[in-house]
Amino acid sequence: MPKYLVMANYTSEGMKGVLSKGGTARREAVEKTVTELGGRLESFYFAFGDNDAYVVIDLPDNTAAAAVGMAVSASGMATARTTVLLTPEEVDKASSASVNYVAPGS
């Protein structure tokens, strides 16, 4: 199953929700969403710095990942950036693939 890193930032209203219900409630809500899409929550961490939360999830496909991102953004309580993660084995497979690429200007 594809793996995704979601980097989230809460709006001030979203952070008020985290403050009122707690961090574990937020993790549980994300886990429920991901599970309902046929996926699995691997990890959920709050953080200092550029992002408020880092979430690693397994989802069936990019469509499910897009649905999560759209739902988060539509809520108005947070923004999310999603990065597709590759295993070392997937990189091995990609590095051995034959690619006929023509560079721009060639």
OpenMM code with the backbone's topology and positions (N, CA, C; nanometers):
from openmm import Vec3, app, unit

residues = "MET PRO LYS TYR LEU VAL MET ALA ASN TYR THR SER GLU GLY MET LYS GLY VAL LEU SER LYS GLY GLY THR ALA ARG ARG GLU ALA VAL GLU LYS THR VAL THR GLU LEU GLY GLY ARG LEU GLU SER PHE TYR PHE ALA PHE GLY ASP ASN ASP ALA TYR VAL VAL ILE ASP LEU PRO ASP ASN THR ALA ALA ALA ALA VAL GLY MET ALA VAL SER ALA SER GLY MET ALA THR ALA ARG THR THR VAL LEU LEU THR PRO GLU GLU VAL ASP LYS ALA SER SER ALA SER VAL ASN TYR VAL ALA PRO GLY SER".split()
positions = [
    Vec3(0.0861, -0.1174, 0.0000),
    Vec3(0.0000, 0.0000, 0.0000),
    Vec3(0.0903, 0.1230, 0.0000),
    Vec3(0.0600, 0.2225, -0.0836),
    Vec3(0.1410, 0.3443, -0.0861),
    Vec3(0.1421, 0.4147, 0.0496),
    Vec3(0.2544, 0.4778, 0.0770),
    Vec3(0.2764, 0.5470, 0.2045),
    Vec3(0.2907, 0.6969, 0.1759),
    Vec3(0.2344, 0.7785, 0.2637),
    Vec3(0.2336, 0.9235, 0.2453),
    Vec3(0.2750, 0.9941, 0.3744),
    Vec3(0.3473, 1.1027, 0.3570),
    Vec3(0.3800, 1.1929, 0.4669),
    Vec3(0.2918, 1.3154, 0.4508),
    Vec3(0.2115, 1.3435, 0.5521),
    Vec3(0.1257, 1.4620, 0.5514),
    Vec3(0.1821, 1.5603, 0.6530),
    Vec3(0.2127, 1.6804, 0.6050),
    Vec3(0.2612, 1.7878, 0.6917),
    Vec3(0.1476, 1.8877, 0.7057),
    Vec3(0.1000, 1.9055, 0.8286),
    Vec3(-0.0188, 1.9869, 0.8520),
    Vec3(0.0130, 2.1105, 0.9349),
    Vec3(-0.0623, 2.2155, 0.9060),
    Vec3(-0.0570, 2.3384, 0.9843),
    Vec3(-0.1996, 2.3783, 1.0197),
    Vec3(-0.2200, 2.4079, 1.1464),
    Vec3(-0.3523, 2.4464, 1.1932),
    Vec3(-0.3714, 2.5966, 1.1817),
    Vec3(-0.4938, 2.6372, 1.1476),
    Vec3(-0.5308, 2.7774, 1.1572),
    Vec3(-0.5485, 2.8077, 1.3060),
    Vec3(-0.5699, 2.9325, 1.3391),
    Vec3(-0.5907, 2.9638, 1.4811),
    Vec3(-0.7160, 2.8935, 1.5338),
    Vec3(-0.8195, 2.8838, 1.4528),
    Vec3(-0.9408, 2.8132, 1.4960),
    Vec3(-0.9142, 2.6639, 1.5113),
    Vec3(-0.8363, 2.6072, 1.4204),
    Vec3(-0.8011, 2.4659, 1.4303),
    Vec3(-0.7206, 2.4366, 1.5550),
    Vec3(-0.6286, 2.5257, 1.5871),
    Vec3(-0.5476, 2.5068, 1.7072),
    Vec3(-0.6322, 2.5198, 1.8332),
    Vec3(-0.7344, 2.6047, 1.8290),
    Vec3(-0.8269, 2.6128, 1.9429),
    Vec3(-0.8956, 2.4782, 1.9646),
    Vec3(-0.9279, 2.4091, 1.8558),
    Vec3(-0.9880, 2.2764, 1.8667),
    Vec3(-0.8917, 2.1760, 1.9285),
    Vec3(-0.7642, 2.1825, 1.8886),
    Vec3(-0.6633, 2.0936, 1.9477),
    Vec3(-0.6510, 2.1233, 2.0966),
    Vec3(-0.6474, 2.2504, 2.1323),
    Vec3(-0.6350, 2.2882, 2.2731),
    Vec3(-0.7548, 2.2409, 2.3555),
    Vec3(-0.8742, 2.2462, 2.2975),
    Vec3(-0.9928, 2.2094, 2.3755),
    Vec3(-1.0111, 2.0579, 2.3876),
    Vec3(-0.9745, 1.9814, 2.2848),
    Vec3(-0.9979, 1.8366, 2.2881),
    Vec3(-0.8712, 1.7550, 2.3087),
    Vec3(-0.7559, 1.8154, 2.2870),
    Vec3(-0.6298, 1.7454, 2.3097),
    Vec3(-0.5721, 1.6807, 2.1849),
    Vec3(-0.4447, 1.6469, 2.1953),
    Vec3(-0.3722, 1.5872, 2.0843),
    Vec3(-0.4173, 1.4461, 2.0507),
    Vec3(-0.4502, 1.3671, 2.1527),
    Vec3(-0.4915, 1.2297, 2.1248),
    Vec3(-0.6249, 1.2257, 2.0500),
    Vec3(-0.7127, 1.3212, 2.0769),
    Vec3(-0.8400, 1.3289, 2.0040),
    Vec3(-0.8147, 1.3581, 1.8564),
    Vec3(-0.7159, 1.4419, 1.8283),
    Vec3(-0.6825, 1.4734, 1.6889),
    Vec3(-0.6267, 1.3496, 1.6201),
    Vec3(-0.5370, 1.2774, 1.6888),
    Vec3(-0.4817, 1.1550, 1.6311),
    Vec3(-0.5929, 1.0538, 1.6042),
    Vec3(-0.6850, 1.0383, 1.6980),
    Vec3(-0.7954, 0.9442, 1.6806),
    Vec3(-0.8847, 0.9828, 1.5629),
    Vec3(-0.9082, 1.1123, 1.5451),
    Vec3(-0.9908, 1.1585, 1.4330),
    Vec3(-0.9230, 1.1282, 1.2991),
    Vec3(-0.7931, 1.1510, 1.2927),
    Vec3(-0.7189, 1.1224, 1.1695),
    Vec3(-0.7184, 0.9721, 1.1437),
    Vec3(-0.6960, 0.8936, 1.2477),
    Vec3(-0.6942, 0.7483, 1.2315),
    Vec3(-0.8278, 0.6969, 1.1791),
    Vec3(-0.9382, 0.7502, 1.2301),
    Vec3(-1.0715, 0.7106, 1.1852),
    Vec3(-1.0895, 0.7440, 1.0374),
    Vec3(-1.0489, 0.8625, 0.9972),
    Vec3(-1.0608, 0.9041, 0.8574),
    Vec3(-0.9822, 0.8115, 0.7657),
    Vec3(-0.8580, 0.7852, 0.8033),
    Vec3(-0.7699, 0.7014, 0.7211),
    Vec3(-0.8234, 0.5578, 0.7140),
    Vec3(-0.8682, 0.5047, 0.8258),
    Vec3(-0.9208, 0.3683, 0.8301),
    Vec3(-1.0445, 0.3550, 0.7426),
    Vec3(-1.1315, 0.4539, 0.7457),
    Vec3(-1.2532, 0.4501, 0.6640),
    Vec3(-1.2220, 0.4507, 0.5146),
    Vec3(-1.1046, 0.5002, 0.4778),
    Vec3(-1.0619, 0.4997, 0.3374),
    Vec3(-0.9832, 0.3740, 0.3021),
    Vec3(-0.9765, 0.2795, 0.3948),
    Vec3(-0.9061, 0.1549, 0.3691),
    Vec3(-0.7575, 0.1609, 0.3984),
    Vec3(-0.7160, 0.2628, 0.4751),
    Vec3(-0.5746, 0.2800, 0.5048),
    Vec3(-0.5399, 0.2534, 0.6496),
    Vec3(-0.4195, 0.2978, 0.6851),
    Vec3(-0.3681, 0.2757, 0.8211),
    Vec3(-0.2836, 0.3959, 0.8622),
    Vec3(-0.3031, 0.4413, 0.9851),
    Vec3(-0.2197, 0.5469, 1.0421),
    Vec3(-0.0941, 0.4821, 1.0985),
    Vec3(0.0225, 0.5218, 1.0470),
    Vec3(0.1487, 0.4682, 1.0988),
    Vec3(0.1998, 0.5516, 1.2149),
    Vec3(0.1959, 0.6840, 1.1990),
    Vec3(0.2443, 0.7702, 1.3072),
    Vec3(0.1809, 0.9085, 1.2966),
    Vec3(0.1733, 0.9746, 1.4111),
    Vec3(0.1197, 1.1102, 1.4196),
    Vec3(0.2009, 1.1839, 1.5246),
    Vec3(0.2680, 1.2890, 1.4832),
    Vec3(0.3487, 1.3685, 1.5756),
    Vec3(0.3170, 1.5164, 1.5612),
    Vec3(0.3022, 1.5845, 1.6748),
    Vec3(0.2988, 1.7301, 1.6753),
    Vec3(0.4432, 1.7778, 1.6779),
    Vec3(0.4680, 1.8997, 1.6284),
    Vec3(0.6061, 1.9457, 1.6170),
    Vec3(0.6150, 2.0968, 1.6327),
    Vec3(0.7358, 2.1404, 1.6657),
    Vec3(0.7712, 2.2822, 1.6603),
    Vec3(0.8249, 2.3088, 1.5198),
    Vec3(0.8237, 2.4338, 1.4778),
    Vec3(0.8883, 2.4660, 1.3513),
    Vec3(0.7908, 2.4973, 1.2400),
    Vec3(0.8287, 2.4570, 1.1195),
    Vec3(0.7518, 2.4933, 1.0008),
    Vec3(0.6137, 2.4290, 0.9948),
    Vec3(0.5990, 2.3123, 1.0549),
    Vec3(0.4715, 2.2406, 1.0509),
    Vec3(0.4252, 2.2073, 1.1920),
    Vec3(0.2932, 2.2053, 1.2087),
    Vec3(0.2364, 2.1729, 1.3393),
    Vec3(0.2271, 2.0232, 1.3635),
    Vec3(0.2139, 1.9454, 1.2564),
    Vec3(0.2003, 1.8013, 1.2711),
    Vec3(0.2605, 1.7296, 1.1510),
    Vec3(0.3165, 1.6119, 1.1793),
    Vec3(0.3693, 1.5222, 1.0761),
    Vec3(0.2972, 1.3896, 1.0928),
    Vec3(0.2332, 1.3443, 0.9856),
    Vec3(0.1520, 1.2238, 0.9906),
    Vec3(0.1968, 1.1312, 0.8778),
    Vec3(0.2241, 1.0056, 0.9104),
    Vec3(0.2578, 0.9064, 0.8085),
    Vec3(0.1416, 0.8087, 0.8008),
    Vec3(0.0883, 0.7937, 0.6790),
    Vec3(-0.0285, 0.7081, 0.6581),
    Vec3(-0.0066, 0.6161, 0.5383),
    Vec3(-0.0691, 0.5004, 0.5431),
    Vec3(-0.0784, 0.4099, 0.4293),
    Vec3(-0.2190, 0.4256, 0.3751),
    Vec3(-0.2293, 0.4460, 0.2441),
    Vec3(-0.3598, 0.4567, 0.1801),
    Vec3(-0.3605, 0.3720, 0.0541),
    Vec3(-0.4795, 0.3300, 0.0078),
    Vec3(-0.4856, 0.2434, -0.1093),
    Vec3(-0.4254, 0.3037, -0.2364),
    Vec3(-0.4392, 0.4360, -0.2535),
    Vec3(-0.3923, 0.4970, -0.3778),
    Vec3(-0.3893, 0.6494, -0.3662),
    Vec3(-0.3434, 0.7138, -0.4746),
    Vec3(-0.3344, 0.8597, -0.4771),
    Vec3(-0.4709, 0.9262, -0.4677),
    Vec3(-0.5740, 0.8601, -0.5169),
    Vec3(-0.7085, 0.9172, -0.5078),
    Vec3(-0.7505, 0.9324, -0.3621),
    Vec3(-0.7241, 0.8307, -0.2820),
    Vec3(-0.7561, 0.8386, -0.1397),
    Vec3(-0.6733, 0.9470, -0.0718),
    Vec3(-0.5452, 0.9577, -0.1091),
    Vec3(-0.4592, 1.0618, -0.0516),
    Vec3(-0.5095, 1.2005, -0.0899),
    Vec3(-0.5513, 1.2159, -0.2144),
    Vec3(-0.6066, 1.3450, -0.2588),
    Vec3(-0.7343, 1.3781, -0.1830),
    Vec3(-0.8175, 1.2773, -0.1590),
    Vec3(-0.9427, 1.2989, -0.0852),
    Vec3(-0.9154, 1.3493, 0.0557),
    Vec3(-0.8146, 1.2927, 0.1211),
    Vec3(-0.7785, 1.3386, 0.2557),
    Vec3(-0.7331, 1.4844, 0.2502),
    Vec3(-0.6429, 1.5152, 0.1587),
    Vec3(-0.5933, 1.6522, 0.1473),
    Vec3(-0.7034, 1.7522, 0.1185),
    Vec3(-0.7947, 1.7144, 0.0308),
    Vec3(-0.9062, 1.8037, -0.0026),
    Vec3(-0.9972, 1.8254, 0.1179),
    Vec3(-1.0237, 1.7191, 0.1929),
    Vec3(-1.1100, 1.7314, 0.3105),
    Vec3(-1.0461, 1.8201, 0.4167),
    Vec3(-0.9151, 1.8031, 0.4377),
    Vec3(-0.8446, 1.8867, 0.5356),
    Vec3(-0.8530, 2.0334, 0.4946),
    Vec3(-0.8215, 2.0618, 0.3700),
    Vec3(-0.8231, 2.2005, 0.3229),
    Vec3(-0.9629, 2.2600, 0.3269),
    Vec3(-1.0627, 2.1800, 0.2884),
    Vec3(-1.2007, 2.2293, 0.2868),
    Vec3(-1.2528, 2.2608, 0.4263),
    Vec3(-1.1946, 2.1987, 0.5282),
    Vec3(-1.2401, 2.2238, 0.6647),
    Vec3(-1.2139, 2.3674, 0.7079),
    Vec3(-1.1117, 2.4299, 0.6498),
    Vec3(-1.0747, 2.5653, 0.6909),
    Vec3(-1.0019, 2.5697, 0.8240),
    Vec3(-0.9802, 2.4548, 0.8865),
    Vec3(-0.9154, 2.4486, 1.0172),
    Vec3(-0.7680, 2.4128, 1.0083),
    Vec3(-0.7248, 2.3665, 0.8900),
    Vec3(-0.5854, 2.3270, 0.8719),
    Vec3(-0.5524, 2.3265, 0.7235),
    Vec3(-0.4251, 2.3294, 0.6944),
    Vec3(-0.3767, 2.3067, 0.5587),
    Vec3(-0.2836, 2.1869, 0.5649),
    Vec3(-0.2722, 2.1169, 0.4535),
    Vec3(-0.1888, 1.9983, 0.4516),
    Vec3(-0.1125, 1.9901, 0.3202),
    Vec3(0.0118, 1.9449, 0.3300),
    Vec3(0.0934, 1.9129, 0.2131),
    Vec3(0.1251, 1.7648, 0.2223),
    Vec3(0.1062, 1.6951, 0.1121),
    Vec3(0.1248, 1.5503, 0.1111),
    Vec3(0.2416, 1.5138, 0.0216),
    Vec3(0.3295, 1.4277, 0.0721),
    Vec3(0.4441, 1.3786, -0.0027),
    Vec3(0.4337, 1.2269, -0.0125),
    Vec3(0.4478, 1.1757, -0.1349),
    Vec3(0.4493, 1.0307, -0.1547),
    Vec3(0.5846, 0.9795, -0.1060),
    Vec3(0.5831, 0.8752, -0.0243),
    Vec3(0.7059, 0.8155, 0.0271),
    Vec3(0.7354, 0.6859, -0.0475),
    Vec3(0.8626, 0.6605, -0.0735),
    Vec3(0.9058, 0.5390, -0.1423),
    Vec3(0.9941, 0.4564, -0.0505),
    Vec3(0.9769, 0.3250, -0.0557),
    Vec3(1.0644, 0.2361, 0.0198),
    Vec3(1.1977, 0.2246, -0.0548),
    Vec3(1.3029, 0.1822, 0.0131),
    Vec3(1.4296, 0.1588, -0.0573),
    Vec3(1.4134, 0.0574, -0.1715),
    Vec3(1.3283, -0.0412, -0.1536),
    Vec3(1.3047, -0.1396, -0.2591),
    Vec3(1.2389, -0.0766, -0.3815),
    Vec3(1.1473, 0.0173, -0.3591),
    Vec3(1.0851, 0.0870, -0.4716),
    Vec3(1.1873, 0.1720, -0.5466),
    Vec3(1.2801, 0.2330, -0.4729),
    Vec3(1.3857, 0.3103, -0.5368),
    Vec3(1.4770, 0.2172, -0.6167),
    Vec3(1.5077, 0.0987, -0.5624),
    Vec3(1.5870, 0.0000, -0.6370),
    Vec3(1.5189, -0.0339, -0.7691),
    Vec3(1.3892, -0.0589, -0.7643),
    Vec3(1.3139, -0.0934, -0.8854),
    Vec3(1.3160, 0.0231, -0.9847),
    Vec3(1.2964, 0.1454, -0.9341),
    Vec3(1.2980, 0.2626, -1.0214),
    Vec3(1.4349, 0.2837, -1.0839),
    Vec3(1.5395, 0.2602, -1.0059),
    Vec3(1.6751, 0.2842, -1.0574),
    Vec3(1.7152, 0.1832, -1.1631),
    Vec3(1.6490, 0.0687, -1.1661),
    Vec3(1.6837, -0.0314, -1.2668),
    Vec3(1.5912, -0.0257, -1.3881),
    Vec3(1.4921, 0.0624, -1.3864),
    Vec3(1.3999, 0.0741, -1.4994),
    Vec3(1.4706, 0.1412, -1.6171),
    Vec3(1.4388, 0.0955, -1.7358),
    Vec3(1.4946, 0.1543, -1.8577),
    Vec3(1.4078, 0.2737, -1.8965),
    Vec3(1.4698, 0.3911, -1.9014),
    Vec3(1.3961, 0.5145, -1.9303),
    Vec3(1.4583, 0.5807, -2.0540),
    Vec3(1.3770, 0.6029, -2.1552),
    Vec3(1.4218, 0.6717, -2.2750),
    Vec3(1.3809, 0.8179, -2.2623),
    Vec3(1.4724, 0.8983, -2.2076),
    Vec3(1.4435, 1.0394, -2.1775),
    Vec3(1.5276, 1.1287, -2.2652),
    Vec3(1.4643, 1.2321, -2.3209),
    Vec3(1.5364, 1.3323, -2.3989),
    Vec3(1.5324, 1.4619, -2.3181),
    Vec3(1.6488, 1.5137, -2.2827),
    Vec3(1.6565, 1.6366, -2.2035),
    Vec3(1.6093, 1.7572, -2.2849),
    Vec3(1.5527, 1.8584, -2.2169),
    Vec3(1.5103, 1.9780, -2.2876),
    Vec3(1.6266, 2.0396, -2.3648),
    Vec3(1.6002, 2.0812, -2.4866),
    Vec3(1.7030, 2.1448, -2.5684),
    Vec3(1.7936, 2.0461, -2.6418),
    Vec3(1.7712, 1.9160, -2.6217),
    Vec3(1.8560, 1.8151, -2.6890),
    Vec3(1.8142, 1.7951, -2.8320),
] * unit.nanometer
topology = app.Topology()
chain = topology.addChain("A")
for resn in residues:
    res = topology.addResidue(resn, chain)
    for name in ("N", "CA", "C"):
        topology.addAtom(name, app.Element.getBySymbol(name[0]), res)
